[in-house]
Structures are given as C-alpha cells and as structure tokens.
C-alpha cells in the first residue's frame, strides 16, 4: 500500500497536542459562560421554559449517536479538513467540495460573530471597571492583536491560555450552582423539568435550536487529529469527554437557574429581564462582588471562544488549500512553531474587513453583526454535522471492516436524522436566533446553499484531485494498516511544488 503525506512545508505541529489540550480547545470554543448568559437565558425566555434542562438531554442524545460514527471515521481519516475530508471520502468529491465551502462560510461567520461579542461586552465591562468610557473599537483591537500573537506560536501555547480561561469560568459557574443547591436543597431542583409534557411543550423548537447552538464546537476535535500525539486515541477520547462535560455542565447550570426562580417563575423572570437573568440570580444568591467577577469572565469566555474558532477556521483553510480549493499559499506552515501562519493571517484579515464593513454602515458590533453572523455559523455547522453523519454512513457502507453495524451505520444514521430535524427547526426559527427583523440579515442562510453549489462546481472541475490523505501527517501513530486503502492508495496526480515556508 502506498502512503502519501504532505511536504514538510505544509505540516502542522504534529504530536504537539494530547487529549487534554484538545478538550481545552473544544470547551473554550463552546464558551460555557457566554452560552449560559446568552443562549441559555434566551432558551428559557422564548422556548419551553423550565423544560430547557430536558431539551439539553435530547440534543446531547442526538449528538452522542452522531459521535459513535464520528469517532470511528476520525481514526481512519486524520485530517485538518474535518467535515470536508469525511464528506469527500464518504459521498464523493463534489459533495466534499460543497461541504468545504459551507464550512468556510460557517466557521468564518461564527468567528466574526464571536469577535463582535468580545468587542461589545469588553467595552461594557472595562468601562464599568475603570469608570471611563472605553470604546468597543479599542477592545476589538486588543482582542485582535492577542489572538494574532497566540495563533502565531505553537498550538499548545493557545491551549494553555484557553485552559486558564476555561477553568475560571467553569469554577465560578459551578460555585453559582453549588450555592443555589445549598440554599434551596435538592427539593428545589424539581424533577418536573424532565417530564415529556414539559420538555415537548410550547417553544420546544426554539429551545432545541438553541441547545444545538450551545454544543457548536464540540465536533472540532477531529480538526486537531494531525497535531495529536495519537489521533486514533486522542480524538475519540476528546470527543466523548467534551460531549459529556458540556452536557452535564449545561444541564446542572440550567437546572440551578430555574431553581433560583422556581419551576413556575423562571420563564416569566427570564422574559422580564433576559440580559440580566443570570446576573440577578447571582447577586441575589451569592452577592454583587461575585456577579462582577462573573461579568469579567463573560469577556474572557468570549475571547477564548474567538481564539478557538479562529484556530479551527485556520486549519480548514490549510486543508482546503492543500487540496486545491483555496490558494496554495494558505497552506504555508511556520517552520519552527508548526502554526498555520498564512491561513491565520488571512482569517484575521477577513475578520477585520467584515467588522469594518458592518460598523461603517452603522450596525452594532454585537446586536447586529455578532448575533446574525454567529447565527449563520451555527446553522451551517449543524448542517455540516448532518452531512458528516450521512458521509459516515456512506463511508462505512463500503469500508466496515472490524466495525460494528451499530456504531458505524445505525447510530450515525439516527444522529443524522436528529440533526436534520433540528436543522429544519433552526431555519423556521432563524429570526428568533438572530433577534433581528431586518430582511437581509434573516436571508443570510441563503449564503449556505450558494456556497455549496460553488464548492461542488469547483471540486468537479478538478480533473485529478489530490487525495485527502496528503493532508495527513506522517508523525501520527496510525500505521498503514490502520488507514483504509481508498484514502492512501490514490496517487493519480503528481504533487504540486511545495509552497514556500514562513521561517520568521
């Protein structure tokens, strides 16, 4: 069996990340504090109220089914291309090309959306702390420069920064949960939140949409397969650990927030003051000083999410550049740090251009740009998850050696049906997700099918596409026998001349 690998110039930092590093990146990208303050509260207010904890269990069950196949295929296809690589191997190069361009739109939109939230909330918090008005533009520049610096160095540097930020926000939210438990006792955590009539009641579609949005980012484990010490073990472990932690964390915190206001009063309180729902509960149960710390951690949480989304997006750029769907120059990797410096610079440039364009036309960096673009990113990523589920079924229907039919076919198929069902609900409720009544903002989802068509055409025009395996690193522990021959044996086209190396 022939095994082809990328040139040294196009390698990311192979072997640099362990399971814990990957989990930090994923959990930081999920942004627990940001989700709790924004999506969780909105879900209680506009969704099924006290049934939100049960809704998180429904979303987690769907994603767990999807993950059963996702972790299996990630052992065979190790690539920074993630969904694109899976779609190309499972459903063909045209579907792969469509998926690639949808991923470009989705991850870049999510990154820009989170950047807008960082700038907005950073301005609010810093202004309150220093007593002098600090513009969002200043906070935006600080966040931009910090992410540019962190993304330049080895990926483990970013992982350590994300780990510190993540630990702080998780600890303070767990303290919030614990104080409510002590004050109200177990009887305050009503089991009625899991009753089917409560979970499936009015507003279930909105809450399920926001629940899927809360999990966006957990699937990024596969993007770091090339940089993992042992991708066949690290990626599956990181996926299951991340999903388990996210589910438990959101379930307990939502349940605690509902307990703080009472089963029957939580939704009315969330509707009355959505923005301060969590902060008001914190001040009432723990104190104003605790709430001020929580407000600061909202900003660090969003910054960590921006760094994680930027890192994920840059790796997509590298994978697509290697395969000819983006300019080859984007595949350049720093010789010393193994970081995707050119792709990172391109992505940050896009952030700057889009932010400037939105704000130059008078739009708010968060309420308009942030929410609308993050909403588009969430919609696209859930679509990518559904396509990935179909790709996994397609791949294992042809290459199911040594895999159970449950884990490789049945579970991902069931998960895919759940994801596409959630996607329909998200489209129907997109205006609720964006919070805007502007027609052009609520028409942004049309960018996804347009991108898919362009991607499919671009992939179809490549007469001799480079195999996805050339994007994988030789430094992984997967042996030739562990990788399917359909991935590694295709050497029909000569390798293009390597792109120059950034060796600053």
Residue pairs with C-beta under 8 A, 6 or more apart in sequence:
1 480
1 481
1 485
1 488
1 489
2 488
2 489
2 491
3 469
3 474
3 480
3 483
3 488
4 467
4 469
4 470
4 488
4 491
4 495
5 469
5 470
5 472
5 473
5 474
6 322
6 470
6 471
6 472
6 473
7 495
7 498
8 498
9 331
9 332
9 333
9 335
9 498
9 499
9 500
9 501
10 318
10 322
10 331
10 332
10 333
10 471
10 498
10 499
11 226
11 333
11 338
11 473
11 475
12 80
12 155
12 226
12 227
12 315
12 318
12 333
12 338
12 339
12 340
12 473
13 154
13 155
13 156
13 227
13 337
13 338
13 339
14 226
14 227
14 338
14 473
14 474
14 475
14 476
15 227
15 228
15 229
15 475
15 476
16 154
16 155
16 156
16 227
16 229
16 338
17 155
17 156
17 159
17 224
17 227
17 228
17 229
17 234
18 228
18 229
18 234
19 228
19 233
19 234
19 237
19 238
19 241
20 163
21 155
21 156
21 159
21 224
22 221
22 224
22 228
22 234
22 235
22 238
23 238
23 241
23 242
23 245
24 159
24 162
24 163
24 166
25 158
25 159
25 162
25 220
25 224
25 308
25 311
25 312
26 217
26 218
26 220
26 221
26 238
26 242
26 308
27 162
27 166
27 170
27 242
27 245
27 246
28 162
28 163
28 165
28 166
28 301
28 304
28 305
28 307
28 308
29 217
29 220
29 304
29 305
29 308
29 309
29 312
30 214
30 215
30 216
30 217
30 218
30 242
30 246
30 305
31 114
31 217
31 301
31 302
31 304
31 305
32 166
32 169
32 170
32 173
32 246
32 249
32 250
32 301
33 169
33 172
33 173
33 294
33 297
33 298
33 300
33 301
33 302
34 114
34 117
34 298
34 301
34 302
34 305
35 214
35 250
36 173
36 250
36 253
36 257
36 278
37 278
37 279
37 298
39 210
39 213
39 214
40 52
40 210
40 214
40 250
40 253
40 254
40 257
40 278
41 257
41 270
41 274
41 275
41 277
41 278
42 210
42 270
42 274
43 52
43 55
43 206
43 207
43 210
43 211
43 254
44 50
44 52
44 254
44 257
44 258
44 266
44 267
44 270
44 277
45 267
45 270
45 271
45 274
45 277
46 203
46 206
46 271
46 432
47 55
47 203
47 204
47 205
47 206
47 207
47 208
47 210
48 55
48 198
48 199
48 200
48 201
48 202
48 203
48 204
48 206
48 207
49 198
49 201
49 203
49 266
49 267
49 270
50 190
50 192
50 193
50 198
50 258
50 263
50 264
50 266
50 267
51 193
51 195
51 198
51 199
51 200
51 201
51 204
51 207
52 193
52 207
52 211
52 254
52 258
53 193
53 194
53 251
53 254
53 255
53 258
54 193
54 194
54 195
54 196
54 198
54 199
55 199
55 204
55 207
55 208
55 211
56 211
56 214
56 247
56 250
56 251
56 254
57 194
57 247
57 251
58 199
58 208
58 211
59 208
59 211
59 212
59 214
59 215
59 422
60 215
60 243
60 246
60 247
61 418
62 415
62 418
62 419
62 422
63 215
63 218
63 243
63 385
63 415
64 243
64 415
65 411
65 412
65 414
65 415
65 418
66 385
66 388
66 389
66 411
66 412
66 415
66 416
66 418
66 419
67 239
67 240
67 243
67 415
68 406
68 407
68 411
68 412
68 415
69 389
69 392
69 393
69 396
69 407
69 408
69 409
69 411
69 412
69 415
70 219
70 222
70 239
70 388
70 389
70 392
70 412
71 235
71 236
71 239
71 240
72 236
72 392
72 396
72 403
72 407
72 408
73 86
73 89
73 90
73 391
73 392
73 395
73 396
74 221
74 222
74 225
74 231
74 235
74 236
74 239
75 231
75 232
75 235
75 236
75 478
75 482
76 399
76 482
76 483
76 484
76 487
77 85
77 86
77 89
77 468
77 472
77 487
78 225
78 226
78 231
78 232
78 235
78 472
78 473
78 476
78 478
78 483
79 85
79 222
79 225
79 226
79 319
79 468
79 469
79 471
79 472
80 223
80 224
80 225
80 226
80 315
80 316
80 318
80 319
80 471
81 88
81 100
81 316
81 319
81 320
81 323
81 468
81 471
82 103
82 219
82 220
82 222
82 223
82 315
82 316
82 319
83 99
83 103
83 219
83 384
83 385
83 387
83 388
83 391
84 96
84 99
84 100
84 103
84 316
84 319
84 320
85 96
85 319
85 468
85 471
86 222
86 388
86 391
86 392
86 395
87 95
87 96
87 98
87 99
87 100
87 387
87 388
87 391
88 95
88 96
88 97
88 99
88 468
89 96
89 391
89 395
89 468
89 486
89 487
90 390
90 391
90 392
90 393
90 394
90 395
91 387
91 390
91 391
91 394
93 459
93 460
93 462
93 465
94 456
94 459
94 460
95 387
95 391
95 456
96 459
97 325
97 455
97 456
97 457
97 458
97 459
97 460
98 451
98 452
98 453
98 455
98 456
98 459
99 384
99 387
99 388
99 391
99 452
99 455
100 316
100 320
100 323
100 325
100 455
100 459
101 325
101 451
101 452
101 454
101 455
101 458
102 380
102 383
102 384
102 387
102 448
102 451
102 452
102 455
103 316
103 380
103 384
104 316
104 317
104 320
104 451
105 376
105 380
105 447
105 448
105 451
106 376
106 377
106 379
106 380
106 381
106 383
106 384
106 448
107 309
107 312
107 313
107 316
107 377
107 380
107 381
108 313
108 347
108 350
108 377
109 373
109 374
109 376
109 377
109 380
110 216
110 309
110 373
110 374
110 376
110 377
110 378
110 381
111 306
111 309
111 310
111 313
111 347
111 351
111 377
112 350
112 351
112 354
112 355
112 369
112 373
113 369
113 370
113 371
113 372
113 373
113 374
113 375
113 376
113 377
114 302
114 305
114 306
114 309
114 370
114 374
115 140
115 143
115 144
115 306
115 351
115 355
115 370
116 355
116 358
116 365
116 366
116 369
116 370
116 373
117 302
117 365
117 366
117 370
117 374
118 139
118 140
118 143
118 299
118 302
118 303
118 306
119 136
119 137
119 139
119 140
119 143
119 355
119 365
119 366
120 136
120 364
120 365
120 366
120 367
120 370
121 298
121 299
121 302
121 366
122 136
122 139
122 140
122 142
122 143
122 299
122 302
122 303
123 134
123 135
123 136
123 138
123 139
125 295
125 296
125 298
125 299
126 134
126 139
127 133
127 134
128 295
129 296
136 365
140 355
140 365
143 303
143 306
144 348
144 351
144 352
146 303
147 303
147 306
147 307
147 310
147 348
148 344
148 345
148 348
150 157
150 158
150 161
150 307
151 158
151 307
151 310
151 311
151 314
151 339
151 340
151 341
151 344
151 348
152 334
152 337
152 339
152 341
152 344
153 337
153 339
154 337
154 338
154 339
155 224
155 227
155 311
155 338
155 339
158 307
158 311
161 304
161 307
162 304
162 307
162 308
165 297
165 300
165 301
165 303
165 304
166 304
168 297
168 300
169 297
169 300
169 301
170 249
172 290
172 293
172 294
172 297
173 249
173 253
173 294
175 286
175 290
176 253
176 256
176 281
176 282
176 285
176 286
176 290
176 294
177 252
177 253
177 256
179 285
179 286
180 188
180 256
180 257
180 259
180 260
180 281
180 285
181 188
181 189
181 256
181 259
183 285
184 259
184 260
188 259
189 255
189 256
189 259
190 258
190 259
190 263
192 198
192 263
193 199
193 255
193 258
193 263
205 425
205 428
205 429
206 425
206 429
206 432
208 422
208 425
209 422
209 425
209 426
209 429
209 432
209 433
210 433
211 250
212 378
212 382
212 419
212 422
212 426
213 375
213 378
213 382
213 426
213 433
214 246
214 250
215 243
215 246
216 377
216 378
216 381
216 382
217 305
217 308
217 309
217 312
218 239
218 242
218 243
218 246
219 239
219 381
219 384
219 385
219 388
220 308
220 312
221 235
221 238
221 239
221 242
222 235
222 239
223 312
223 315
223 316
224 235
224 238
224 315
225 231
225 234
225 235
225 472
225 476
226 471
226 472
226 473
226 476
227 338
227 473
228 234
228 235
228 476
229 477
230 476
230 477
231 476
231 477
231 478
232 476
232 477
232 478
232 482
233 477
257 266
257 277
257 278
257 281
258 266
260 266
260 281
260 284
260 285
261 269
261 270
261 281
269 277
269 280
270 277
273 280
278 294
279 291
279 294
279 295
282 290
282 291
282 294
283 290
283 291
310 344
310 347
310 348
310 351
313 347
314 340
314 343
314 344
314 346
314 347
315 340
315 343
317 326
317 330
317 340
317 343
317 346
317 347
318 330
318 331
318 333
318 340
318 343
318 471
319 471
320 326
320 330
321 327
321 328
321 329
321 330
321 331
321 343
322 328
322 331
322 466
322 470
322 471
323 465
323 466
323 468
323 470
323 471
324 462
324 465
324 466
325 455
325 458
325 459
328 496
328 499
329 342
329 499
330 340
330 342
330 343
330 346
331 342
331 343
331 499
332 340
332 341
332 342
332 343
332 499
332 500
332 501
332 502
333 339
333 340
333 341
333 501
333 502
334 340
334 341
334 501
334 502
334 503
334 504
335 501
335 502
335 503
336 503
341 502
341 504
342 502
354 369
354 373
355 365
355 369
358 365
358 368
358 369
359 365
359 369
363 369
364 370
367 435
368 436
368 438
368 441
371 433
371 434
371 435
371 436
372 434
372 436
372 441
372 444
373 444
375 430
375 433
375 434
375 444
376 444
376 445
376 447
376 448
378 426
378 433
379 423
379 426
379 427
379 430
379 433
379 445
379 448
380 448
382 419
382 422
382 423
382 426
383 423
383 448
385 419
386 416
386 419
386 420
386 423
389 412
389 413
389 415
389 416
389 419
390 416
392 408
392 412
393 408
393 409
393 412
393 413
393 416
396 403
396 408
396 409
396 412
397 409
398 486
399 484
399 486
400 408
400 409
426 433
427 445
430 442
430 445
431 437
431 442
434 441
434 442
434 444
436 442
459 465
464 492
464 493
465 493
466 493
466 495
466 496
467 487
467 488
467 490
467 491
468 487
469 483
469 487
469 488
469 490
470 495
480 488
